[in-house]
Amino acid sequence: MEPLVLVGVVLAVVLFAAAWQARRIGNERRDVTLLGVSGGVSAAGAALAFLL
C-alpha cells in the first residue's frame, strides 16, 4: 500500500472515530456532521488514490 493511501485511510478512520465519540458525548449535531463529512471525503480520497 502506498504511503498516500495509508495516510488517507488512517485520517478517515480517525475522523470517523472522532465523529462517533462526539455524537456519543452529545456534541452539537452540526459538529458531528462536519466530522462525518470530513471522514467521508478522506475515505473517498483514499479510495481514489488506491484505484489510481
NORNOR-V397213 format. One record per helix or strand of 2 or more residues. SS is the DSSP state (A for helix, B for strand). FROM is the first residue (numbers start at 1). TO is the last residue. Records with the same first field share a line. If there is no record, write none. Layout:
SS: FROM-TO ; FROM-TO
This chain:
A: 3-25 ; 29-51
